[in-house]
Every structure is written in structure tokens, then in C-alpha cells.
Amino acid sequence: MTGPLAGLRVLVPRETPGPDPLVIALRAAGAEPLVVPLIQTVPPLDPTELDDVLLALEVGYYGWVAVTSAAAVPVLVDRAEETGHTLAGLLAGVRVAAVGGTTARALREAGVRVDLVPAGRSSAVTLLAAWPPAGEEPDRVLLPLGDLAAPTLAEGLTAHGWPVDVVETYRTVPGPAPDEDVRAAWAAGEVGAVLLTSGSTARNLLTMLGAPPPGTLVCCIGESTAAEARRAGLDVAAVAEEQTPGGLVAALASAAGTPSTRDTDGEHA
């Protein structure tokens, strides 16, 4: 293997139903991805409210839908189909905002036209800054969020004059217990790095695998995830400048290339 991460075994804390851009980016950099789902997203226990707002979309009740995580998209697709529709059809007459490129890509793959994707970091703050001003009679905005989502976007839009409805679209729960060989490799320091994509992955890493052995690099997708990781007692080696799979792998490559984290023959310290 060649590349800036050649031979480095990297824990990926999620599992996707299709090709994972994070796994692809790691392999392109020469790393060996180890997929260990520390979290998984599941539909709400009672989807009645979600089904109701999807039907409200059909009759034009909402003018905007803002999606802040790609994890919401498959649930929205499934619930739309359960109500006899397609997500693309329900959103055909609605303006759609995505928090960043990864979420926008998931929506487009579902056939949804995306009208607003802010430049810069993928965050509610960035999306709020890019949001157009409310008119005299602003359209109602639907926010399909996860159960752990912060109220930043909802509160910000409300403060700027937009009527907002929030609906729980998915829940974040711990992944299945890691296999014994994964636990052994982690404890032995054979996993050179771990990528954290949310505060939940940081907390579940400690619960499910324990603290990283000395020399294991911890790299976070963004500052909010890094803050959660530090609060949990993790030593963060790098934070992605761009909250994308490529940005996360680039941050890891930068950290892994420093003398303190890589020895002279290229093996992980």
C-alpha cells in the first residue's frame, strides 16, 4: 500500500448501507479501514408524527425543509414509501436545504433537488448564516432532526422570524458489541487511529472498547465532536478543517505524518 497513511489501521465508527466515502478515502490514502459501528441510527419508536408531517408536505404546508444529517435521509425515504409516496415527490414543490456536502449528496441520491448548501463547515451555525431573510409572510420550515440534535438551527430560524416545526426523524443508539478480535486488536494497540464523527461515537468508544492505547491517534470530524471527545477524557490529535470524509482523512494524514506520531520507518508508533 502507498499513500500518507500506508499500513495504518484506522477504526471507522459507522457502517453505511452502500459504499462509504470515508472508507474509500482511507483506502485511497493507503490505510486499512476497520469498520466498527459505535453508533447506529434507527427510526423513531413511534413514527406517527413523522408520517403526519410528510403528509403535510404533500399538501404544501411547508415551504422549506432543512436536513442537518445524512442519517435522516434513509428514514425519510422509508417513511415516504410507507405512506405511498417517494421522498423526491413529496419535496418537489419545497425548497430543500442541506447542512453540507455529504447530506446534500444523500438527498440527491434519493432524487431530491437541493436548493441551499452553505459553504464552509457543515454545521447548524453555518447553515443559519446562509439562510435567506424572512419575508413578511415567511414559509413554514420543517426540521427533521435526530433525537440528540441541538436546538441551534430551530432557535436561530425562529429568532429570525421563520415559523419552525421540529420532528424526530431518527434515534442514535449504540452499535452492536464489537467482536472479540476487534477488542483484542484495540487493546494491543494494533489499531493506529480512530475517526470520531460525533459526540456519540466519542462516548461509545470508551464504553464499548475503552480508552485508546498510547500512540493511537484520535481524529475528529469537527470542533463540536472534538469538544465532546475532550470532555470524555480523550486526547484529540487532529480536527478536520472541512467536515467531509476527505477532510477528516486529510486531518488524520497530517497528524500521522508528524515525528511524534510516526517513527522513521513509517510504522505507527
Sequence and secondary structure as in RCSB ss.txt:
>XXXX:A:sequence
MTGPLAGLRVLVPRETPGPDPLVIALRAAGAEPLVVPLIQTVPPLDPTELDDVLLALEVGYYGWVAVTSAAAVPV
LVDRAEETGHTLAGLLAGVRVAAVGGTTARALREAGVRVDLVPAGRSSAVTLLAAWPPAGEEPDRVLLPLGDLAA
PTLAEGLTAHGWPVDVVETYRTVPGPAPDEDVRAAWAAGEVGAVLLTSGSTARNLLTMLGAPPPGTLVCCIGEST
AAEARRAGLDVAAVAEEQTPGGLVAALASAAGTPSTRDTDGEHA
>XXXX:A:secstr
  STTTT EEEE    SS  HHHHHHHHTT EEEE  SEEEE  S THHHHHHHHHHHTT  SEEEE  TTHHHH
HHHHHHHTT  HHHHTTTSEEEESSHHHHHHHHHTT    B  SSS SHHHHHHHS    SS   EEEEEETT  
SHHHHHHHHTT  EEEEEEEEEEE     HHHHHHHHTT   EEEE SHHHHHHHHHHT S  TT EEEESSHHH
HHHHHHTT    EE SSSSHHHHHHHHHHHHTSTTTB TTS B 
